[in-house]
Amino acid sequence: MAIVDDVISTGASTGAALRLLRRVGAEVCVIGTLVTEASLWKEALGEDAAMVHALGSIPVFRPDRSGAFVEDWVG
């Protein structure tokens, strides 16, 4: 079974899909996504993060002390 998601950001919806599918006996072997955002999702998915295959990844942006936006790859 494969899970396909548009964007994986926190990993919450992907984790919920994994739990639901496993509860009904499915064996998920791959998770596909267009893009991952930052990296919080890796901790949320734990070992299942290794199944994620993305076309790209983007940071989130946070304002710094001067008000300019800077990349945040952690999240």
Buried (B, 14 or more C-beta within 10 A) or exposed (E): EEBEBEBBBBBEBBBEBBEEBEEEEEEBEEBBBEBBBBBBBBEBBEEBBEBBEBEEEBBBEEEEEEEEEEEEEEB
